[in-house]
């Protein structure tokens, strides 16, 4: 099943058309580094179905849960402690 792009026109948005694809807020809230992605990668994420987004966020959550403790502290403190 394909959803129309977020602009609502029904036409696929080509990367480099001047506007970056709009991403679901949940991706930012989950801490995914979406600002580092290419426009092509952002386009793929902007077209995820609700179910696909839920799976991606579940996987991210599970990966975060098993992240080494030292790495988590390093990210929070900017690496100042380790």
Secondary structure, 3 states (H helix, E strand, C coil): CCCCCCCCCCCCCCCCCCCCCCCCHHHHHCCCCHHHCCHHHHHHHHCCCHHHHHHHHHHHHHHHHCCCHHHHHHHHCCCCCC
